[in-house]
């Protein structure tokens, strides 16, 4: 066996050098005394070889293995007619053997594709062919296809073929085949992505079947009836063509007119009967009533005495028999009327007796914690203005209020009607100004009211802002028709940045000890000044303003964004005895814990300092964060703002989307403008102002979109434009805002516009869809359907709703809870008992269960809690939540009162509570009796 030629057990393989990494070539043969590599016709030096030798056990033959390294520099330095190559030569006693040639090449993959896929719009069931020629590379690149970042495989879908020259072929397009396609080329060096090709599979619209003909539109004579069909079989999708033809067919019709009935002639009199009567009849046949006509009026039967009342019956004249019967009927009528008169007298006596009894029982006073007293015993004031018809929304049954979204819970403005300001606190006090009213209570034990307590309904407080005096008097203009009341409501200065650049929105009002409420109209911002916050015999002119310029409240790191307007209230030297409640709208999505939200305040040097983090405890300020607004309890005047830092990509803020449109001067082009703005009332008002100046129309009710902090952009596209009626410039159907533009917009509206051109002036209907979506996020559709006005005469005014003029309320009218009830609640819950501070139980029942240390440092914790409740519920005009909380507390304390020890403790803390409870129970029993 040792006398054989060398046999190669391993020959060198072709290899690729990746970047600067050398490759190894292996060669193994038996029997072999020596093995050397030869590269490009030259022997490799022996020192560059690595040899291994061992003897095969079964045959005793020597097996030799040799390795060499080939570097990138060696390959680049070789300039021959062919690729760099190497082979190995093995020697034995009988001669030499040569291995195969192994080529060594430098691997690479160029960046640019020789052909990239192009976007397509394909009808449903059509064929989709996407071409791709990968970049040049060694070794040749392999091609894969991605759809919406997911791998496309022909093995999973027989409708897809990816084997033909790297192209992607979809034999029959389906709606699900719409998407973004990417060609992916890769080899051992790198991976390259082509530009994304958007494939849209559209559906052309088709008519449904005609409906049945409608009824004739007139009840009498010649009219019109119609039938309709809709473009829903199928509906056009993804820009498919709208149905051609008419959607309504009309036809003339004739409805028979109603014919009223008429009497025919009377028949002949019948033969005189034994009762000395004769009869005759007539029929309603001249003419008969037809087609809903009226029946004949009158009787169809007529009777008559045929003997002149001299007929004898039972030996008496007939008139002698009938006279007693008439007298009997007369006597029955007298008895009936006598009974009715007696009943009326009895009712009057009972009413007088009940009235006298109730006046005698007025000494028991009033108990205020019963929930029925809260909901029915006084009038709660609602700051939500009545919703008016909105002329802005064209051809829609839903008419949004442009001044503010319906979803905002912050106060917008006060009612303009001055008659509403004349309503006193208790609704039961309307009839007489000095009426004493007693309200029974099931929770008197918790108040400890033993002394006589009365409500006296008086005229409204005479504390009004300055500026305008209006007299409401006369015959029916005063409360209950008694006397005159003079009011002096203010007309505050309100400077809008929408009309005069970036000046702040500002409003003001004069307040005294009675407190009140100040509102920036249409901005979601208000200030509640509690009763007693300002000292007696002192008045302050308070103001609020919203800064409209670029914010300076954000940190230099660039991670924070502004989530609310910068709101200032003052004056700076204002001194208060208790906190005021400042309500500010915000745009953050607080449904999850993905935000770090902070409250900041502007210092005297115009720098911003952090007051508190919303989720942390603080004794200097309190923050209650609702879904759309933030309620702050603050003691220092100044400028406040909410800023937030997204902790995760799931953090989001709300955007308000609105679409406006108007005809351009040439009457052929129609401009559609889409706005994206932070979902806050004052920010949306800037859009309203701009469109008012342009004469634009609101084409769809504004909607909200949740925009996530995932760094993806916002795309706005127009779809489903009627192709045979309107056209749009190519490559303008989709516009995009970068993530930073939207995320850091700081309440400035983002706008994109689409210009449509109609082929004929006769095309006066426009329907399309506006899609606003965040890439890999939420999407919102704005449906546009409008009629194009041909002249100025046909144009509907953009904004006809008047702005609010009354922006402040002072005294008791500004609060839902009457002052006397508020004081008794505070007196009860601020008092310590065996279980600690009752105000903590009040806060718990009102769902204020965080940062209770802030209330503990207040002189009257219950009063501050009620102020926070007033601010939180200012838009909702009911007192259900407060009444329910008090009722629950009453039930809890009623259970405790069954224990002797507990009852003793309550008696010491709340004087005469048992006697008050017993008296209330007796009164309730008496009323039931």
MORAZI-V807255 format. One line per field, one symbol per residue. ss: DSSP state (A for helix, B for strand, O for the rest). psi: psi as a letter, one per 40 degrees, with the letter a starting at -180 (. if undefined). burial: 1 if it has 24 or more other ideal C-beta (glycine too) atoms within 12 Angstrom, else 0. Layout:
BEGIN
ss->???
psi->???
burial->???
END
This chain:
BEGIN
ss->OOOOOOBBBBOOOOBBBOOOOOBBBBBBBBOOOBBBBBBOOBBOOAAAOBBBBBBOOOOOOBBBBBBBBBOAAAAAAOOOOOOBBBBBBBBOOOOBBBOOOBBBBBOBBOOOOOBOOOOBBBBOOOOBBBOOBOOOBBOOOBBBBBBOOBBBOOOOOOOBBOOOOOOBBBOOOOAAAOBBBBBBBBOOOOBBBOOOBBBBBBBOOOOOOOOOOOOOOOOOBBBBBBBBOOOBOOBOBOOOOOOOOOOBBBBBBBBOOOBOOOOOOOOOOOOOOOOOBBBBBOOOOOOOOBOOOOOOOOOOBBBBBOOOOOOBBOOBBAAAAAAAAAAAAAAAAAAAAAAAAAAAAAAAAAAAAAAAAAAAAAAAOOOOOOAAAAAAOOOOOOOOOOOOOOOOBOOOOOOOOOOOOOOOOOOOOOOOOOAAAAOOOOAAAOOOOOOBBOOOOOOAAAAOOOOOOOBBOOOOOOOOOOBOOBBBOOOOOOAAAOOOBBBOOBOOOOOOOOOOOOOOBBBBBBBOOOOBBBBBOOOOBBBBBOOOOOOOOOOBBBBBBBBOOOOOOOOOOOOBBBOBOBBBBBOOOOOOOOOBBBBBBBOBOOOOOOBBBBBBBBOOOOOBBBBBBOOOOOOOOBBBBOOOBBBBBBOOOBBBBBBBBBOOOOOBBBBBBBBBBBBOOOOOBBBBBBBBBBOOAAAAAAAAAAAAAAOOBBOOOOBBBBBBOOOOOBBBBBBOOOOOOBBBOOOOOBBBBOAAAAAOOOOOOBBBBBBBBBOOOOOOBBBBBBBBBBOOOOBBBBBBBBBOOOOAAAOOOOOOOOOOOOOBBBAAAAOOOOAAAAAAAAAAAOOBBOOBBAAAAAAAAOOOOOOAAAAAOOOOAAAAAAAAAAAAOOOOOOOAAAAAAAAAAAAAAAAAOOOAAAAAAAAAAOOOAAAAAAAAAAAAAAAAO
psi->defiihhhdhihiiihhhbfhiihhihhiiihdihiihhfeihhiddeihiihihhddeeihhhhiiihhidddddehgieiihiiiihhiadeaiiiiihhihihiihidhidhiiiiihhiieihhhhihhiiiihiiiihihhhfeihhhedeheehheegfeihhhdhhideehahhhhhhiaedihihiihhhhhhihiiiiiiiiihiiheiehahaiiiiiiigegiihifeiiiiiaiehhiiiihhhiihiiiiiiiiiiiihidefiiiiiiigegiihifeiiiiiiiehhiiheeffehhhfeiidddddddddddddddddddddddddddddddddddddddddddeeeeahheehdddddeeihihhehihhihhedhhfiehhihddiieeheiidiihdheddeehidhdeeddidfhhhhhiiefddedfhdihhihhhiiiiehiiidhhhhhaadeeiheehaihhigiigihhhhedefafiihiiiihiadeaahhhhifefhihhhihedhiifhiihiiiihheihieeiiedeeiiheiihhhiaidehhieiiihhhhiieiheeifeighihiihideeihihdihdeiiieeihhhhideihhhhiehiahiihiihhdieeiiihihhihiiihideedhhhhhhhhihgidddddddddddddefiiheihiiihhhifeeiihhhihifhhdediiiiieeehihhidddddfdfehhhhiihhihidieegehhhiihhhihhfaiihhhhhhihhheiddehhidhehiiidheihiadeeidhiddddddddddeehiadeahddddddddefgfifeddddeidgddddddddddddfddheifdddddddddddddddddedhddddddddddhifdddddddddddddddd.
burial->00000111011100111000001111111111111111110001000110100000000011111111111101100100000111111101000011101111111010001001101111110101111111101110101111100001000000011100011111001100111111111010100111001111111110100000000000000000000000100001111111100000000000000000100000000000000000000000000000000000000000000000001000000100000000000000000000000000000000000000000000011111111111101111111110000101111000011111111111111110010111111111100000111111111111111000111011111011100001010000001000001011110111011100000111111111111111111111111111111100000111111111001011000001111111111100010101111111111111000011111111000001111101000100111111011111111111111111110000111111111111100000111111111111111111111111011111111111111110001111111111101111000011101010011111111111111111000010111111111110111111111101100000010110101111111111111111111111111111101000111111101101001101100101111111111111111000101110111111011101100000000110110111011011001000000
END
